[in-house]
Amino acid sequence: MNSHNHDDFHYRNRRPFNDAPRRPELQHFPTRTVLSSSLFNGDHEIGIDHGGSLYRLKITRQGKLILNK
């Protein structure tokens, strides 16, 4: 026979809300935004040279972006 109360077991190890660890406030810096249309200029694939490696950024048929090395 089980003598444990289900509710007691569920909440026993739960920390009270006000004891939750606090994160330091994050600083939000504005992110530079570039329109994909200005990058692709009518093409569906562009090359990106990054650190001496060539990456390919493609627009899929569904309109999503894929980055390949």
All heavy atoms as TSV, in Angstrom:
chain	resi	resn	atom	element	x	y	z
A	1	MET	N	N	0.843	-1.182	0.000
A	1	MET	CA	C	0.000	0.000	0.000
A	1	MET	C	C	0.886	1.241	0.000
A	1	MET	O	O	1.855	1.331	0.735
A	1	MET	CB	C	-0.891	-0.013	1.231
A	1	MET	CG	C	-1.856	1.107	1.239
A	1	MET	SD	S	-3.037	0.778	2.543
A	1	MET	CE	C	-3.555	2.404	2.840
A	2	ASN	N	N	0.543	2.207	-0.830
A	2	ASN	CA	C	1.323	3.428	-0.963
A	2	ASN	C	C	0.802	4.462	0.026
A	2	ASN	O	O	-0.352	4.848	-0.008
A	2	ASN	CB	C	1.206	3.942	-2.402
A	2	ASN	CG	C	2.170	5.065	-2.679
A	2	ASN	OD1	O	2.770	5.609	-1.764
A	2	ASN	ND2	N	2.311	5.419	-3.942
A	3	SER	N	N	1.693	4.935	0.912
A	3	SER	CA	C	1.262	5.889	1.932
A	3	SER	C	C	1.609	7.330	1.567
A	3	SER	O	O	1.386	8.231	2.350
A	3	SER	CB	C	1.910	5.531	3.274
A	3	SER	OG	O	3.304	5.627	3.163
A	4	HIS	N	N	2.178	7.541	0.391
A	4	HIS	CA	C	2.544	8.911	-0.012
A	4	HIS	C	C	1.352	9.641	-0.597
A	4	HIS	O	O	0.566	9.082	-1.340
A	4	HIS	CB	C	3.645	8.896	-1.070
A	4	HIS	CG	C	4.950	8.363	-0.578
A	4	HIS	ND1	N	5.312	8.339	0.719
A	4	HIS	CD2	C	5.991	7.820	-1.253
A	4	HIS	CE1	C	6.507	7.826	0.851
A	4	HIS	NE2	N	6.944	7.490	-0.343
A	5	ASN	N	N	1.267	10.880	-0.241
A	5	ASN	CA	C	0.268	11.758	-0.834
A	5	ASN	C	C	0.844	12.313	-2.135
A	5	ASN	O	O	1.916	12.888	-2.148
A	5	ASN	CB	C	-0.062	12.885	0.152
A	5	ASN	CG	C	-1.115	13.819	-0.377
A	5	ASN	OD1	O	-1.346	13.909	-1.571
A	5	ASN	ND2	N	-1.743	14.540	0.540
A	6	HIS	N	N	0.140	12.142	-3.239
A	6	HIS	CA	C	0.623	12.574	-4.550
A	6	HIS	C	C	0.949	14.072	-4.546
A	6	HIS	O	O	1.967	14.501	-5.071
A	6	HIS	CB	C	-0.398	12.246	-5.627
A	6	HIS	CG	C	-0.031	12.730	-6.990
A	6	HIS	ND1	N	1.252	13.007	-7.387
A	6	HIS	CD2	C	-0.796	12.988	-8.076
A	6	HIS	CE1	C	1.263	13.404	-8.637
A	6	HIS	NE2	N	0.038	13.409	-9.073
A	7	ASP	N	N	0.098	14.889	-3.962
A	7	ASP	CA	C	0.343	16.333	-3.947
A	7	ASP	C	C	1.586	16.681	-3.153
A	7	ASP	O	O	2.344	17.568	-3.532
A	7	ASP	CB	C	-0.863	17.076	-3.374
A	7	ASP	CG	C	-2.055	17.012	-4.306
A	7	ASP	OD1	O	-1.828	16.872	-5.532
A	7	ASP	OD2	O	-3.187	17.093	-3.813
A	8	ASP	N	N	1.836	15.985	-2.058
A	8	ASP	CA	C	3.029	16.227	-1.251
A	8	ASP	C	C	4.288	15.908	-2.053
A	8	ASP	O	O	5.240	16.659	-2.059
A	8	ASP	CB	C	2.979	15.379	0.021
A	8	ASP	CG	C	4.199	15.606	0.891
A	8	ASP	OD1	O	4.552	16.780	1.111
A	8	ASP	OD2	O	4.793	14.605	1.318
A	9	PHE	N	N	4.286	14.825	-2.793
A	9	PHE	CA	C	5.440	14.423	-3.595
A	9	PHE	C	C	5.700	15.428	-4.710
A	9	PHE	O	O	6.831	15.805	-4.982
A	9	PHE	CB	C	5.205	13.037	-4.187
A	9	PHE	CG	C	6.319	12.573	-5.075
A	9	PHE	CD1	C	7.503	12.124	-4.522
A	9	PHE	CD2	C	6.180	12.607	-6.446
A	9	PHE	CE1	C	8.532	11.710	-5.336
A	9	PHE	CE2	C	7.203	12.189	-7.263
A	9	PHE	CZ	C	8.390	11.740	-6.708
A	10	HIS	N	N	4.649	15.906	-5.361
A	10	HIS	CA	C	4.779	16.812	-6.496
A	10	HIS	C	C	5.393	18.147	-6.090
A	10	HIS	O	O	6.204	18.702	-6.810
A	10	HIS	CB	C	3.416	17.021	-7.137
A	10	HIS	CG	C	3.445	17.880	-8.356
A	10	HIS	ND1	N	4.012	17.469	-9.530
A	10	HIS	CD2	C	2.989	19.134	-8.570
A	10	HIS	CE1	C	3.910	18.430	-10.428
A	10	HIS	NE2	N	3.280	19.443	-9.873
A	11	TYR	N	N	5.031	18.664	-4.936
A	11	TYR	CA	C	5.477	19.997	-4.539
A	11	TYR	C	C	6.627	19.993	-3.531
A	11	TYR	O	O	7.138	21.040	-3.190
A	11	TYR	CB	C	4.301	20.788	-3.960
A	11	TYR	CG	C	3.249	21.066	-4.991
A	11	TYR	CD1	C	2.068	20.344	-5.007
A	11	TYR	CD2	C	3.461	22.031	-5.961
A	11	TYR	CE1	C	1.106	20.590	-5.964
A	11	TYR	CE2	C	2.502	22.282	-6.928
A	11	TYR	CZ	C	1.329	21.558	-6.920
A	11	TYR	OH	O	0.395	21.807	-7.865
A	12	ARG	N	N	7.063	18.854	-3.075
A	12	ARG	CA	C	8.060	18.786	-2.016
A	12	ARG	C	C	9.385	19.446	-2.393
A	12	ARG	O	O	9.961	20.200	-1.628
A	12	ARG	CB	C	8.317	17.333	-1.634
A	12	ARG	CG	C	9.276	17.190	-0.490
A	12	ARG	CD	C	9.549	15.764	-0.131
A	12	ARG	NE	N	8.484	14.874	-0.561
A	12	ARG	CZ	C	8.602	13.567	-0.657
A	12	ARG	NH1	N	9.725	13.002	-0.341
A	12	ARG	NH2	N	7.621	12.815	-1.053
A	13	ASN	N	N	9.874	19.180	-3.598
A	13	ASN	CA	C	11.187	19.690	-4.008
A	13	ASN	C	C	11.103	20.969	-4.836
A	13	ASN	O	O	12.096	21.406	-5.373
A	13	ASN	CB	C	11.924	18.619	-4.814
A	13	ASN	CG	C	12.267	17.432	-3.957
A	13	ASN	OD1	O	12.624	17.595	-2.796
A	13	ASN	ND2	N	12.126	16.241	-4.503
A	14	ARG	N	N	9.964	21.537	-4.887
A	14	ARG	CA	C	9.791	22.767	-5.663
A	14	ARG	C	C	10.248	23.969	-4.842
A	14	ARG	O	O	9.892	24.105	-3.679
A	14	ARG	CB	C	8.320	22.908	-6.024
A	14	ARG	CG	C	8.048	23.950	-7.017
A	14	ARG	CD	C	6.585	23.962	-7.276
A	14	ARG	NE	N	6.369	24.041	-8.697
A	14	ARG	CZ	C	5.203	24.216	-9.247
A	14	ARG	NH1	N	4.131	24.260	-8.495
A	14	ARG	NH2	N	5.070	24.311	-10.523
A	15	ARG	N	N	11.064	24.830	-5.458
A	15	ARG	CA	C	11.532	26.037	-4.788
A	15	ARG	C	C	10.457	27.110	-4.812
A	15	ARG	O	O	9.760	27.246	-5.812
A	15	ARG	CB	C	12.732	26.600	-5.550
A	15	ARG	CG	C	14.019	26.431	-4.838
A	15	ARG	CD	C	15.055	27.315	-5.429
A	15	ARG	NE	N	15.246	27.065	-6.842
A	15	ARG	CZ	C	16.413	27.061	-7.435
A	15	ARG	NH1	N	17.498	27.286	-6.758
A	15	ARG	NH2	N	16.504	26.851	-8.710
A	16	PRO	N	N	10.317	27.874	-3.748
A	16	PRO	CA	C	9.380	28.995	-3.788
A	16	PRO	C	C	9.806	29.980	-4.872
A	16	PRO	O	O	10.980	30.126	-5.181
A	16	PRO	CB	C	9.501	29.635	-2.404
A	16	PRO	CG	C	10.148	28.613	-1.548
A	16	PRO	CD	C	10.943	27.731	-2.445
A	17	PHE	N	N	8.839	30.670	-5.464
A	17	PHE	CA	C	9.098	31.571	-6.582
A	17	PHE	C	C	10.134	32.627	-6.225
A	17	PHE	O	O	11.023	32.919	-7.011
A	17	PHE	CB	C	7.790	32.229	-7.024
A	17	PHE	CG	C	7.975	33.204	-8.148
A	17	PHE	CD1	C	8.230	32.753	-9.428
A	17	PHE	CD2	C	7.910	34.559	-7.919
A	17	PHE	CE1	C	8.404	33.648	-10.461
A	17	PHE	CE2	C	8.080	35.457	-8.947
A	17	PHE	CZ	C	8.330	34.996	-10.225
A	18	ASN	N	N	10.059	33.213	-5.042
A	18	ASN	CA	C	10.968	34.299	-4.684
A	18	ASN	C	C	12.386	33.811	-4.384
A	18	ASN	O	O	13.283	34.620	-4.232
A	18	ASN	CB	C	10.419	35.117	-3.514
A	18	ASN	CG	C	10.164	34.262	-2.294
A	18	ASN	OD1	O	10.382	33.059	-2.317
A	18	ASN	ND2	N	9.685	34.888	-1.234
A	19	ASP	N	N	12.628	32.507	-4.306
A	19	ASP	CA	C	13.976	31.979	-4.102
A	19	ASP	C	C	14.642	31.575	-5.412
A	19	ASP	O	O	15.731	31.021	-5.414
A	19	ASP	CB	C	13.936	30.749	-3.191
A	19	ASP	CG	C	13.718	31.126	-1.733
A	19	ASP	OD1	O	13.815	32.329	-1.428
A	19	ASP	OD2	O	13.459	30.222	-0.934
A	20	ALA	N	N	14.018	31.857	-6.540
A	20	ALA	CA	C	14.587	31.491	-7.830
A	20	ALA	C	C	15.886	32.264	-8.052
A	20	ALA	O	O	16.008	33.413	-7.646
A	20	ALA	CB	C	13.594	31.811	-8.946
A	21	PRO	N	N	16.889	31.615	-8.662
A	21	PRO	CA	C	18.144	32.333	-8.918
A	21	PRO	C	C	17.905	33.517	-9.844
A	21	PRO	O	O	17.091	33.445	-10.761
A	21	PRO	CB	C	19.035	31.280	-9.583
A	21	PRO	CG	C	18.138	30.187	-10.018
A	21	PRO	CD	C	16.909	30.264	-9.190
A	22	ARG	N	N	18.612	34.584	-9.591
A	22	ARG	CA	C	18.420	35.801	-10.378
A	22	ARG	C	C	19.552	35.955	-11.379
A	22	ARG	O	O	20.707	35.723	-11.044
A	22	ARG	CB	C	18.376	37.031	-9.478
A	22	ARG	CG	C	17.218	37.002	-8.532
A	22	ARG	CD	C	17.265	38.200	-7.615
A	22	ARG	NE	N	16.312	38.030	-6.544
A	22	ARG	CZ	C	15.159	38.673	-6.478
A	22	ARG	NH1	N	14.836	39.531	-7.403
A	22	ARG	NH2	N	14.344	38.465	-5.484
A	23	ARG	N	N	19.193	36.347	-12.601
A	23	ARG	CA	C	20.188	36.620	-13.631
A	23	ARG	C	C	20.528	38.097	-13.600
A	23	ARG	O	O	19.666	38.933	-13.350
A	23	ARG	CB	C	19.631	36.296	-15.015
A	23	ARG	CG	C	19.363	34.851	-15.236
A	23	ARG	CD	C	19.017	34.564	-16.652
A	23	ARG	NE	N	18.153	35.588	-17.233
A	23	ARG	CZ	C	17.720	35.581	-18.466
A	23	ARG	NH1	N	18.051	34.612	-19.264
A	23	ARG	NH2	N	16.944	36.533	-18.928
A	24	PRO	N	N	21.785	38.417	-13.869
A	24	PRO	CA	C	22.100	39.847	-13.978
A	24	PRO	C	C	21.355	40.434	-15.175
A	24	PRO	O	O	21.079	39.744	-16.144
A	24	PRO	CB	C	23.612	39.869	-14.203
A	24	PRO	CG	C	23.996	38.489	-14.583
A	24	PRO	CD	C	22.921	37.573	-14.083
A	25	GLU	N	N	21.014	41.691	-15.068
A	25	GLU	CA	C	20.289	42.337	-16.164
A	25	GLU	C	C	21.134	42.309	-17.424
A	25	GLU	O	O	22.324	42.613	-17.397
A	25	GLU	CB	C	19.942	43.785	-15.801
A	25	GLU	CG	C	18.907	43.889	-14.704
A	25	GLU	CD	C	17.596	43.234	-15.097
A	25	GLU	OE1	O	17.148	43.413	-16.240
A	25	GLU	OE2	O	17.023	42.539	-14.250
A	26	LEU	N	N	20.528	41.903	-18.520
A	26	LEU	CA	C	21.231	41.841	-19.793
A	26	LEU	C	C	21.150	43.191	-20.483
A	26	LEU	O	O	20.116	43.842	-20.472
A	26	LEU	CB	C	20.609	40.770	-20.690
A	26	LEU	CG	C	20.619	39.349	-20.142
A	26	LEU	CD1	C	19.876	38.420	-21.087
A	26	LEU	CD2	C	22.045	38.869	-19.951
A	27	GLN	N	N	22.258	43.590	-21.089
A	27	GLN	CA	C	22.258	44.827	-21.855
A	27	GLN	C	C	21.826	44.492	-23.275
A	27	GLN	O	O	22.315	43.540	-23.864
A	27	GLN	CB	C	23.640	45.461	-21.866
A	27	GLN	CG	C	24.090	45.951	-20.519
A	27	GLN	CD	C	25.470	46.584	-20.593
A	27	GLN	OE1	O	26.140	46.507	-21.604
A	27	GLN	NE2	N	25.870	47.203	-19.510
A	28	HIS	N	N	20.917	45.258	-23.799
A	28	HIS	CA	C	20.431	45.029	-25.153
A	28	HIS	C	C	21.029	46.079	-26.072
A	28	HIS	O	O	20.829	47.269	-25.871
A	28	HIS	CB	C	18.902	45.083	-25.204
A	28	HIS	CG	C	18.271	43.985	-24.410
A	28	HIS	ND1	N	18.205	42.690	-24.862
A	28	HIS	CD2	C	17.699	43.968	-23.185
A	28	HIS	CE1	C	17.623	41.929	-23.968
A	28	HIS	NE2	N	17.305	42.685	-22.934
A	29	PHE	N	N	21.790	45.622	-27.044
A	29	PHE	CA	C	22.370	46.518	-28.025
A	29	PHE	C	C	21.594	46.355	-29.324
A	29	PHE	O	O	21.192	45.248	-29.683
A	29	PHE	CB	C	23.847	46.180	-28.254
A	29	PHE	CG	C	24.686	46.363	-27.025
A	29	PHE	CD1	C	25.089	45.278	-26.276
A	29	PHE	CD2	C	25.064	47.631	-26.609
A	29	PHE	CE1	C	25.860	45.444	-25.139
A	29	PHE	CE2	C	25.833	47.802	-25.471
A	29	PHE	CZ	C	26.226	46.715	-24.733
A	30	PRO	N	N	21.401	47.450	-30.050
A	30	PRO	CA	C	20.664	47.328	-31.306
A	30	PRO	C	C	21.435	46.450	-32.297
A	30	PRO	O	O	22.651	46.521	-32.386
A	30	PRO	CB	C	20.557	48.769	-31.802
A	30	PRO	CG	C	21.491	49.567	-30.996
A	30	PRO	CD	C	21.823	48.789	-29.763
A	31	THR	N	N	20.718	45.588	-32.977
A	31	THR	CA	C	21.300	44.702	-33.969
A	31	THR	C	C	21.123	45.323	-35.340
A	31	THR	O	O	20.017	45.740	-35.694
A	31	THR	CB	C	20.608	43.326	-33.939
A	31	THR	OG1	O	20.756	42.777	-32.628
A	31	THR	CG2	C	21.214	42.386	-34.951
A	32	ARG	N	N	22.206	45.384	-36.090
A	32	ARG	CA	C	22.122	45.905	-37.457
A	32	ARG	C	C	21.263	44.956	-38.283
A	32	ARG	O	O	21.462	43.742	-38.257
A	32	ARG	CB	C	23.513	46.022	-38.063
A	32	ARG	CG	C	23.531	46.667	-39.425
A	32	ARG	CD	C	24.952	46.935	-39.874
A	32	ARG	NE	N	25.689	45.722	-40.146
A	32	ARG	CZ	C	25.922	45.239	-41.365
A	32	ARG	NH1	N	25.467	45.886	-42.421
A	32	ARG	NH2	N	26.600	44.141	-41.519
A	33	THR	N	N	20.289	45.492	-38.990
A	33	THR	CA	C	19.372	44.686	-39.785
A	33	THR	C	C	19.564	45.008	-41.261
A	33	THR	O	O	19.651	46.171	-41.638
A	33	THR	CB	C	17.915	44.986	-39.392
A	33	THR	OG1	O	17.763	44.730	-37.996
A	33	THR	CG2	C	16.941	44.119	-40.163
A	34	VAL	N	N	19.640	43.955	-42.067
A	34	VAL	CA	C	19.808	44.094	-43.513
A	34	VAL	C	C	18.677	43.340	-44.187
A	34	VAL	O	O	18.390	42.192	-43.830
A	34	VAL	CB	C	21.175	43.513	-43.958
A	34	VAL	CG1	C	21.339	43.637	-45.460
A	34	VAL	CG2	C	22.312	44.183	-43.220
A	35	LEU	N	N	18.032	43.945	-45.147
A	35	LEU	CA	C	16.978	43.269	-45.896
A	35	LEU	C	C	17.594	42.199	-46.787
A	35	LEU	O	O	18.600	42.443	-47.461
A	35	LEU	CB	C	16.203	44.258	-46.762
A	35	LEU	CG	C	15.349	45.282	-46.026
A	35	LEU	CD1	C	14.754	46.275	-47.015
A	35	LEU	CD2	C	14.254	44.594	-45.244
A	36	SER	N	N	16.998	41.017	-46.786
A	36	SER	CA	C	17.526	39.937	-47.621
A	36	SER	C	C	17.479	40.314	-49.093
A	36	SER	O	O	18.352	39.920	-49.867
A	36	SER	CB	C	16.763	38.637	-47.369
A	36	SER	OG	O	15.405	38.775	-47.725
A	37	SER	N	N	16.502	41.102	-49.488
A	37	SER	CA	C	16.415	41.518	-50.895
A	37	SER	C	C	17.628	42.347	-51.308
A	37	SER	O	O	18.090	42.253	-52.446
A	37	SER	CB	C	15.122	42.300	-51.142
A	37	SER	OG	O	15.058	43.432	-50.303
A	38	SER	N	N	18.177	43.128	-50.375
A	38	SER	CA	C	19.372	43.907	-50.720
A	38	SER	C	C	20.616	43.012	-50.765
A	38	SER	O	O	21.555	43.299	-51.502
A	38	SER	CB	C	19.579	45.057	-49.729
A	38	SER	OG	O	19.904	44.567	-48.452
A	39	LEU	N	N	20.635	41.923	-49.999
A	39	LEU	CA	C	21.760	40.983	-50.060
A	39	LEU	C	C	21.728	40.158	-51.343
A	39	LEU	O	O	22.737	39.995	-52.021
A	39	LEU	CB	C	21.728	40.022	-48.864
A	39	LEU	CG	C	22.201	40.529	-47.526
A	39	LEU	CD1	C	21.977	39.463	-46.466
A	39	LEU	CD2	C	23.662	40.903	-47.587
A	40	PHE	N	N	20.563	39.617	-51.658
A	40	PHE	CA	C	20.445	38.690	-52.779
A	40	PHE	C	C	20.299	39.405	-54.121
A	40	PHE	O	O	20.692	38.867	-55.146
A	40	PHE	CB	C	19.275	37.723	-52.553
A	40	PHE	CG	C	19.574	36.694	-51.516
A	40	PHE	CD1	C	19.194	36.875	-50.200
A	40	PHE	CD2	C	20.254	35.531	-51.845
A	40	PHE	CE1	C	19.473	35.925	-49.231
A	40	PHE	CE2	C	20.541	34.570	-50.888
A	40	PHE	CZ	C	20.145	34.774	-49.581
A	41	ASN	N	N	19.722	40.596	-54.119
A	41	ASN	CA	C	19.591	41.399	-55.337
A	41	ASN	C	C	18.995	40.591	-56.493
A	41	ASN	O	O	19.513	40.601	-57.610
A	41	ASN	CB	C	20.947	42.001	-55.709
A	41	ASN	CG	C	20.825	43.175	-56.646
A	41	ASN	OD1	O	19.777	43.812	-56.696
A	41	ASN	ND2	N	21.880	43.455	-57.384
A	42	GLY	N	N	17.930	39.831	-56.218
A	42	GLY	CA	C	17.244	39.063	-57.239
A	42	GLY	C	C	17.752	37.640	-57.417
A	42	GLY	O	O	17.113	36.840	-58.088
A	43	ASP	N	N	18.904	37.304	-56.877
A	43	ASP	CA	C	19.431	35.940	-56.963
A	43	ASP	C	C	18.841	35.090	-55.844
A	43	ASP	O	O	18.225	35.590	-54.901
A	43	ASP	CB	C	20.956	35.934	-56.855
A	43	ASP	CG	C	21.624	36.625	-58.037
A	43	ASP	OD1	O	21.077	36.539	-59.145
A	43	ASP	OD2	O	22.686	37.241	-57.827
A	44	HIS	N	N	19.051	33.771	-55.930
A	44	HIS	CA	C	18.577	32.863	-54.883
A	44	HIS	C	C	19.722	32.290	-54.064
A	44	HIS	O	O	19.498	31.522	-53.134
A	44	HIS	CB	C	17.757	31.714	-55.498
A	44	HIS	CG	C	16.442	32.171	-56.017
A	44	HIS	ND1	N	15.378	32.458	-55.213
A	44	HIS	CD2	C	16.029	32.427	-57.277
A	44	HIS	CE1	C	14.360	32.860	-55.941
A	44	HIS	NE2	N	14.734	32.851	-57.206
A	45	GLU	N	N	20.957	32.657	-54.412
A	45	GLU	CA	C	22.124	32.148	-53.683
A	45	GLU	C	C	23.237	33.182	-53.755
A	45	GLU	O	O	23.459	33.801	-54.795
A	45	GLU	CB	C	22.595	30.840	-54.321
A	45	GLU	CG	C	23.756	30.203	-53.611
A	45	GLU	CD	C	24.123	28.853	-54.208
A	45	GLU	OE1	O	23.240	28.172	-54.770
A	45	GLU	OE2	O	25.304	28.491	-54.096
A	46	ILE	N	N	23.912	33.370	-52.605
A	46	ILE	CA	C	25.077	34.252	-52.565
A	46	ILE	C	C	26.201	33.544	-51.836
A	46	ILE	O	O	25.976	32.609	-51.065
A	46	ILE	CB	C	24.771	35.604	-51.874
A	46	ILE	CG1	C	24.324	35.404	-50.421
A	46	ILE	CG2	C	23.753	36.406	-52.666
A	46	ILE	CD1	C	24.204	36.696	-49.637
A	47	GLY	N	N	27.433	33.965	-52.088
A	47	GLY	CA	C	28.596	33.443	-51.380
A	47	GLY	C	C	29.034	34.439	-50.326
A	47	GLY	O	O	28.985	35.652	-50.540
A	48	ILE	N	N	29.472	33.917	-49.193
A	48	ILE	CA	C	29.970	34.756	-48.103
A	48	ILE	C	C	31.361	34.252	-47.743
A	48	ILE	O	O	31.528	33.085	-47.364
A	48	ILE	CB	C	29.049	34.690	-46.862
A	48	ILE	CG1	C	27.638	35.153	-47.214
A	48	ILE	CG2	C	29.637	35.527	-45.723
A	48	ILE	CD1	C	26.625	34.925	-46.102
A	49	ASP	N	N	32.355	35.129	-47.868
A	49	ASP	CA	C	33.722	34.784	-47.470
A	49	ASP	C	C	33.874	35.161	-46.005
A	49	ASP	O	O	33.779	36.334	-45.639
A	49	ASP	CB	C	34.727	35.550	-48.327
A	49	ASP	CG	C	36.167	35.188	-48.018
A	49	ASP	OD1	O	36.420	34.572	-46.960
A	49	ASP	OD2	O	37.043	35.520	-48.830
A	50	HIS	N	N	34.084	34.169	-45.158
A	50	HIS	CA	C	34.214	34.407	-43.717
A	50	HIS	C	C	35.444	33.682	-43.210
A	50	HIS	O	O	35.501	32.450	-43.214
A	50	HIS	CB	C	32.965	33.913	-42.978
A	50	HIS	CG	C	33.048	34.085	-41.498
A	50	HIS	ND1	N	33.002	35.313	-40.891
A	50	HIS	CD2	C	33.195	33.172	-40.501
A	50	HIS	CE1	C	33.106	35.146	-39.580
A	50	HIS	NE2	N	33.228	33.862	-39.319
A	51	GLY	N	N	36.436	34.432	-42.784
A	51	GLY	CA	C	37.654	33.840	-42.225
A	51	GLY	C	C	38.382	32.929	-43.205
A	51	GLY	O	O	38.955	31.930	-42.795
A	52	GLY	N	N	38.319	33.257	-44.484
A	52	GLY	CA	C	38.997	32.444	-45.478
A	52	GLY	C	C	38.197	31.249	-45.965
A	52	GLY	O	O	38.644	30.514	-46.831
A	53	SER	N	N	37.006	31.035	-45.429
A	53	SER	CA	C	36.130	29.949	-45.886
A	53	SER	C	C	34.960	30.538	-46.651
A	53	SER	O	O	34.483	31.633	-46.343
A	53	SER	CB	C	35.587	29.148	-44.696
A	53	SER	OG	O	36.632	28.508	-44.015
A	54	LEU	N	N	34.497	29.802	-47.653
A	54	LEU	CA	C	33.362	30.241	-48.439
A	54	LEU	C	C	32.093	29.568	-47.939
A	54	LEU	O	O	32.017	28.346	-47.831
A	54	LEU	CB	C	33.555	29.905	-49.920
A	54	LEU	CG	C	32.418	30.331	-50.840
A	54	LEU	CD1	C	32.252	31.849	-50.843
A	54	LEU	CD2	C	32.656	29.821	-52.254
A	55	TYR	N	N	31.108	30.368	-47.600
A	55	TYR	CA	C	29.787	29.886	-47.187
A	55	TYR	C	C	28.786	30.258	-48.266
A	55	TYR	O	O	28.939	31.277	-48.934
A	55	TYR	CB	C	29.364	30.524	-45.856
A	55	TYR	CG	C	30.189	30.072	-44.685
A	55	TYR	CD1	C	31.430	30.638	-44.414
A	55	TYR	CD2	C	29.723	29.082	-43.831
A	55	TYR	CE1	C	32.189	30.224	-43.334
A	55	TYR	CE2	C	30.470	28.666	-42.743
A	55	TYR	CZ	C	31.701	29.240	-42.508
A	55	TYR	OH	O	32.437	28.827	-41.434
A	56	ARG	N	N	27.756	29.429	-48.430
A	56	ARG	CA	C	26.681	29.707	-49.385
A	56	ARG	C	C	25.389	29.935	-48.621
A	56	ARG	O	O	24.978	29.102	-47.825
A	56	ARG	CB	C	26.515	28.544	-50.352
A	56	ARG	CG	C	27.714	28.358	-51.223
A	56	ARG	CD	C	27.661	27.158	-52.123
A	56	ARG	NE	N	26.385	26.464	-52.145
A	56	ARG	CZ	C	26.178	25.292	-52.720
A	56	ARG	NH1	N	27.159	24.664	-53.298
A	56	ARG	NH2	N	24.996	24.730	-52.698
A	57	LEU	N	N	24.769	31.063	-48.878
A	57	LEU	CA	C	23.471	31.385	-48.282
A	57	LEU	C	C	22.434	31.289	-49.386
A	57	LEU	O	O	22.539	31.965	-50.412
A	57	LEU	CB	C	23.493	32.787	-47.675
A	57	LEU	CG	C	22.244	33.230	-46.915
A	57	LEU	CD1	C	21.978	32.341	-45.705
A	57	LEU	CD2	C	22.375	34.680	-46.476
A	58	LYS	N	N	21.445	30.409	-49.195
A	58	LYS	CA	C	20.453	30.137	-50.234
A	58	LYS	C	C	19.046	30.414	-49.728
A	58	LYS	O	O	18.748	30.214	-48.552
A	58	LYS	CB	C	20.519	28.664	-50.655
A	58	LYS	CG	C	21.816	28.270	-51.287
A	58	LYS	CD	C	21.736	26.859	-51.820
A	58	LYS	CE	C	22.292	25.897	-50.809
A	58	LYS	NZ	N	22.371	24.519	-51.303
A	59	ILE	N	N	18.190	30.837	-50.657
A	59	ILE	CA	C	16.755	30.959	-50.386
A	59	ILE	C	C	16.098	29.707	-50.954
A	59	ILE	O	O	16.255	29.396	-52.134
A	59	ILE	CB	C	16.150	32.214	-51.045
A	59	ILE	CG1	C	16.841	33.477	-50.544
A	59	ILE	CG2	C	14.643	32.286	-50.768
A	59	ILE	CD1	C	16.374	34.750	-51.241
A	60	THR	N	N	15.369	28.969	-50.121
A	60	THR	CA	C	14.704	27.743	-50.566
A	60	THR	C	C	13.419	28.072	-51.311
A	60	THR	O	O	12.973	29.222	-51.334
A	60	THR	CB	C	14.356	26.834	-49.367
A	60	THR	OG1	O	13.359	27.482	-48.578
A	60	THR	CG2	C	15.582	26.531	-48.523
A	61	ARG	N	N	12.817	27.066	-51.903
A	61	ARG	CA	C	11.530	27.247	-52.598
A	61	ARG	C	C	10.442	27.713	-51.641
A	61	ARG	O	O	9.483	28.359	-52.039
A	61	ARG	CB	C	11.103	25.939	-53.255
A	61	ARG	CG	C	11.967	25.555	-54.416
A	61	ARG	CD	C	11.457	24.278	-55.055
A	61	ARG	NE	N	12.455	23.784	-55.996
A	61	ARG	CZ	C	12.746	22.516	-56.173
A	61	ARG	NH1	N	12.106	21.579	-55.495
A	61	ARG	NH2	N	13.654	22.154	-57.034
A	62	GLN	N	N	10.587	27.341	-50.358
A	62	GLN	CA	C	9.599	27.755	-49.345
A	62	GLN	C	C	9.903	29.142	-48.791
A	62	GLN	O	O	9.205	29.638	-47.909
A	62	GLN	CB	C	9.558	26.748	-48.190
A	62	GLN	CG	C	9.026	25.388	-48.566
A	62	GLN	CD	C	10.079	24.524	-49.247
A	62	GLN	OE1	O	11.282	24.732	-49.068
A	62	GLN	NE2	N	9.649	23.575	-50.051
A	63	GLY	N	N	10.991	29.771	-49.270
A	63	GLY	CA	C	11.324	31.127	-48.821
A	63	GLY	C	C	12.154	31.172	-47.558
A	63	GLY	O	O	12.297	32.230	-46.949
A	64	LYS	N	N	12.720	30.042	-47.145
A	64	LYS	CA	C	13.564	30.006	-45.955
A	64	LYS	C	C	15.021	30.162	-46.355
A	64	LYS	O	O	15.384	29.958	-47.514
A	64	LYS	CB	C	13.361	28.701	-45.200
A	64	LYS	CG	C	11.938	28.541	-44.695
A	64	LYS	CD	C	11.772	27.252	-43.960
A	64	LYS	CE	C	10.332	27.132	-43.484
A	64	LYS	NZ	N	10.136	25.919	-42.689
A	65	LEU	N	N	15.874	30.506	-45.385
A	65	LEU	CA	C	17.299	30.667	-45.643
A	65	LEU	C	C	18.069	29.466	-45.129
A	65	LEU	O	O	17.799	28.970	-44.029
A	65	LEU	CB	C	17.834	31.941	-44.963
A	65	LEU	CG	C	17.272	33.248	-45.467
A	65	LEU	CD1	C	17.829	34.413	-44.635
A	65	LEU	CD2	C	17.594	33.464	-46.925
A	66	ILE	N	N	19.048	29.029	-45.924
A	66	ILE	CA	C	19.935	27.929	-45.526
A	66	ILE	C	C	21.367	28.383	-45.736
A	66	ILE	O	O	21.702	28.907	-46.807
A	66	ILE	CB	C	19.663	26.646	-46.332
A	66	ILE	CG1	C	18.275	26.116	-46.035
A	66	ILE	CG2	C	20.717	25.587	-46.025
A	66	ILE	CD1	C	17.928	24.831	-46.767
A	67	LEU	N	N	22.213	28.187	-44.723
A	67	LEU	CA	C	23.632	28.528	-44.807
A	67	LEU	C	C	24.441	27.240	-44.810
A	67	LEU	O	O	24.308	26.422	-43.913
A	67	LEU	CB	C	24.031	29.406	-43.613
A	67	LEU	CG	C	25.475	29.870	-43.557
A	67	LEU	CD1	C	25.795	30.795	-44.730
A	67	LEU	CD2	C	25.753	30.560	-42.237
A	68	ASN	N	N	25.269	27.050	-45.850
A	68	ASN	CA	C	26.129	25.870	-45.966
A	68	ASN	C	C	27.577	26.314	-46.099
A	68	ASN	O	O	27.853	27.345	-46.705
A	68	ASN	CB	C	25.776	25.034	-47.206
A	68	ASN	CG	C	24.421	24.418	-47.123
A	68	ASN	OD1	O	23.477	24.946	-47.680
A	68	ASN	ND2	N	24.318	23.309	-46.440
A	69	LYS	N	N	28.461	25.483	-45.587
A	69	LYS	CA	C	29.883	25.742	-45.741
A	69	LYS	C	C	30.386	24.976	-46.939
A	69	LYS	O	O	29.958	23.900	-47.248
A	69	LYS	CB	C	30.650	25.295	-44.497
A	69	LYS	CG	C	32.110	25.664	-44.555
A	69	LYS	CD	C	32.774	25.417	-43.213
A	69	LYS	CE	C	34.233	25.862	-43.327
A	69	LYS	NZ	N	34.950	25.642	-42.113
